[in-house]
Amino acid sequence: MSRSLIEINQSNLEAVMKQNPQLVVDCWAAWCGPCRQMSPLFDKVAEENHERAAFGKIDCDKNPELVKKFKILAIPTLLFIKEGEVKETIVGLVTKEEIESVLRKML
């Protein structure tokens, strides 16, 4: 995981959302092929936009309570969170451009 990405779990979620009013989260699992394809795209968007928003990842296998909280039914899922509230969600493998488009709308 890139050093600029925040590893989000049940114990740090509230603090991460409080410290980062604009947060984009990649919900993934190690066994998920599309998640592995999405990861470098997400990392690139995070690298290019780290001054505009914070970026984090939730390992769905290790954080079932967050899967339930965010009602994640399929992965990969991207959550666009502004001031503690999910404003947009993308489910499935998408392009870097699609991620950036939603990010621009959110900010």
N, C-alpha and C positions, 0 to 999 in steps of 0.2 A: 504494500500500500504506500502510495506517495506520502511524503512527509507533510504535505499541505492538506491532506485529507484527514478528517476527524473520524476515529472509530467510535461509533455511537452504540450505546447499549442502554439497558434499563436504568442503570445507576447514574449515567451521566446525561441522559436525554434532556431533562428539564434545564440543567445548567447550560448545556450546549445551545438550546433554543433561546435562553435568556441572554447569553453572551453574543449570539449571532442572529440579529433580527431578520436577515435574509440568509436562508439555508437551503441547500439543494442536497437531497439524500438519495443515494443509490441503494436500493434494497436488493440483496443478491444472496446466492448460495454457491458454494464451491462446486457442487455437482451439476450446476445449471450451465449448459452450453451457451445459450444466448447471453447469460450474465457474463461469461468469460469474454464473449465478443464485445459486449457493451463496455466493459471495464476500461480498455485503453481510450475509448472515445470520451467517456466520462472524465477520466484522468486529464485528458487534453483540455476539455472545457474548463475543468477546475483550475488547471495551470494558467490558462489564458484569462480567466475571469476572477481570480482569487481576491482582487481588490474590490469587486462588486458584490460578492456573496461568499459565504463559507460553504464548503463542500464536505460531505461526510458519507460514510457507508454503514449500513446495518447488515450484518450477517444474519439472515432469517433463521437459519438452523440453530444459532446460538441465542436468539432473542425472540422466542415465540410470543412473549407478552407484547412486544412491539408490533409483531405481525398482526396480532389481534387488535391492538390499539389503532393502528392505521388501516385496518381492514384490507390487508394485502392478500389478494386471492391468486395472483400469478406473479412470477418474477421473470425478468427484471422489472422492478417498479421504481420510477423516479418520483420523489416527493419534492414539491417546490413549496417551502414553508416561509411565510412572511409574518413576523411578529407573533410567532407561536401557533399560527393557523395554516393548515394545508390549503394553498390557493389553487394549485394545479397538480395533476397526477398524470404521468405517462406510464402505460403498461406495455411491456414488450420491447423488443429490440428496435431502436430507432437510430437515425443518423445524428452525427454531431450537429448538423445544421438545425435539425428539429429540436434538439436540446437547447441550443442557443436561442432559437426563436421563442420558446416558452420562457427562457431566462430573461430575455429582453422585455417581454410582456409583463413579467412579474416585477421588474425593477423600475 
